Amino acid sequence: MQMSFGTLELAERLKRDNVLMKIDALIEWEELRPKLTGLYKRELSHGGGQEPFDVLLMFKAILLGQWHSLSDAALEQALCVRINFLQFCGLSLSDAIPDKPLCAPVP
């Protein structure tokens, strides 16, 4: 993700002592990528249409949904408006937000 001026400004407003930012800094997310790759139905199908969202973004979004007891629709809305959710998932204001069910089962 390339930071825009708007994203940088929003990041400045987000306190460094925010619990999500502490968790984000604590975990080596890239080490999880090989374990997560291939878990999502859309990623496995290689079907036509839109490219699937990044596996780490989706994993982090699912964690946020679980931690905050959010439905898929509520999580989508939270990702649209909460700065700390955007930052935690590695999204900028101009990035697309996942809008499909996040927990689609693998066949």
Stockholm file with secondary structure:
# STOCKHOLM 1.0

chainA/1-107         MQMSFGTLELAERLKRDNVLMKIDALIEWEELRPKLTGLYKRELSHGGGQEPFDVLLMFKAILLGQWHSLSDAALEQALCVRINFLQFCGLSLSDAIPDKPLCAPVP
#=GR chainA/1-107 SS CCCCHHHHHHHHHSCTTCHHHHHHHHSCGGGGHHHHTTCSHHHHHCCSSSCCCCHHHHHHHHHHHHHTTCCHHHHHHHHHHCHHHHHHHTCCTTSCCCCSCTTCCCC
#=GC SS_cons         CCCCHHHHHHHHHSCTTCHHHHHHHHSCGGGGHHHHTTCSHHHHHCCSSSCCCCHHHHHHHHHHHHHTTCCHHHHHHHHHHCHHHHHHHTCCTTSCCCCSCTTCCCC
//
